[in-house]
Amino acid sequence: MAMRDDLYRIKQELADRLKTANDLPGWEALEAEYFSRTAGKFTNLIKKLKQLPEEERKIMGRLGNEVKDEMLSALSARRSFLEGARFARLAETEAIDVTAPFLPPLPMGHLHPTTHVQSDLEDLFTSMGFTILDGPELESEYYNFESVNIPADHPARDMQDTFYIKGHPHWVMRTHTSPVQVRALERYGVPIRAIVPGRCFRNEATDPRHEHTLYQLEGLVVDRQITFSHLKGILETVARYLYGEATQVRLRPKFYPFVEPGVNGEVTCFLCAGAGCRVCKETGWLEIFGAGMVHPNVLTAGGVDPREYQGFAFGLGLSRLVMLKYKIEDVRHLQTGDLRFLSQF
């Protein structure tokens, strides 16, 4: 039979040509020449089966499968041989000299100073049973202002202090992390003990002490019979964790719309120990947080009955804490991405 002869001939032809295929590109060219779906020699030969009588087609079909398996096996064996030879050459030409001097480790990146301080505080608060929450940076005017008891005529709602979204008059870039207080109360209910680290945005001119993008850490505790003494205890714990056991905390009355009463939290200057220096402006005290008892209107906005539950909230300026801890004189350095600055930490 002519097809039988053709099958044996093409198998022997491939075997002879494989002996001269000395590299992988040559092997790939042979594989395509014989087994390409459109123009392969073996492929075209098998297509002729449909021209044969039925009985002969069955016989030649079985023979064709046997020949195909033998040809593919020969191709595979040759490829394995060529790959082995290639690796053998690489072993000879690219061998590692174990007697060479030790190479120093490549320089690697590291965490931003703000991330360091945030992680330290997260470890502290989680050890006290706090949950870490997050909230949207693109916030609604309701959650950013109204839900936390900031009225429509409050100066913070002016265009010069807040980034409003063009085409969306009721969307803002959040100016503080306080909106998460109401979101958390709505979602998780009470009792709750949580912190909210995050990025905030203020529409203001930048200078060494102010930046349009800043980081805060919000704290919220709501439960039955929560008192101001609980708040003071938490703040003293945070201050001493940050600046040492000898640190003193001073709370002075201050108005914040979302707390009542509200306080301004200061700690003894970690540089001069309260004696007065340039960093604390000769006062001996550094302002690091604002705090107070959660306003009943905020509890109500979160779906909590203020006659049954009480709570306190506090806000730490992470960017300011970073400046104090690492003695950074200009807050704008934190946003530059300058490796000369970041590599110091």
Stockholm file with secondary structure:
# STOCKHOLM 1.0

chainA/1-345         MAMRDDLYRIKQELADRLKTANDLPGWEALEAEYFSRTAGKFTNLIKKLKQLPEEERKIMGRLGNEVKDEMLSALSARRSFLEGARFARLAETEAIDVTAPFLPPLPMGHLHPTTHVQSDLEDLFTSMGFTILDGPELESEYYNFESVNIPADHPARDMQDTFYIKGHPHWVMRTHTSPVQVRALERYGVPIRAIVPGRCFRNEATDPRHEHTLYQLEGLVVDRQITFSHLKGILETVARYLYGEATQVRLRPKFYPFVEPGVNGEVTCFLCAGAGCRVCKETGWLEIFGAGMVHPNVLTAGGVDPREYQGFAFGLGLSRLVMLKYKIEDVRHLQTGDLRFLSQF
#=GR chainA/1-345 SS CHHHHHHHHHHHHHHHHHTTCCSHHHHHHHHHHHHCTTTCHHHHHHGGGGGSCHHHHHHHHHHHHHHHHHHHHHHHHHHHHHHHHHHHHHHHHSCCCTTSCCCCCCCCCCCCHHHHHHHHHHHHHHHTTCEECCCCSEEEHHHHTGGGTCCTTCGGGSTTTSCEETTEEEEEECSSSTHHHHHHHHHHCSSEEEEEEEEEECCCCCBTTBCSEEEEEEEEEEETTCCHHHHHHHHHHHHHHHHCTTCCEEEEECCCTTEEEEEEEEEECTTTTTSCCTTTTTSSEEEEEEEEEECHHHHHHTTCCTTTCEEEEEEEEHHHHHHHHHTCSCTTHHHHCCHHHHTTC
#=GC SS_cons         CHHHHHHHHHHHHHHHHHTTCCSHHHHHHHHHHHHCTTTCHHHHHHGGGGGSCHHHHHHHHHHHHHHHHHHHHHHHHHHHHHHHHHHHHHHHHSCCCTTSCCCCCCCCCCCCHHHHHHHHHHHHHHHTTCEECCCCSEEEHHHHTGGGTCCTTCGGGSTTTSCEETTEEEEEECSSSTHHHHHHHHHHCSSEEEEEEEEEECCCCCBTTBCSEEEEEEEEEEETTCCHHHHHHHHHHHHHHHHCTTCCEEEEECCCTTEEEEEEEEEECTTTTTSCCTTTTTSSEEEEEEEEEECHHHHHHTTCCTTTCEEEEEEEEHHHHHHHHHTCSCTTHHHHCCHHHHTTC
//
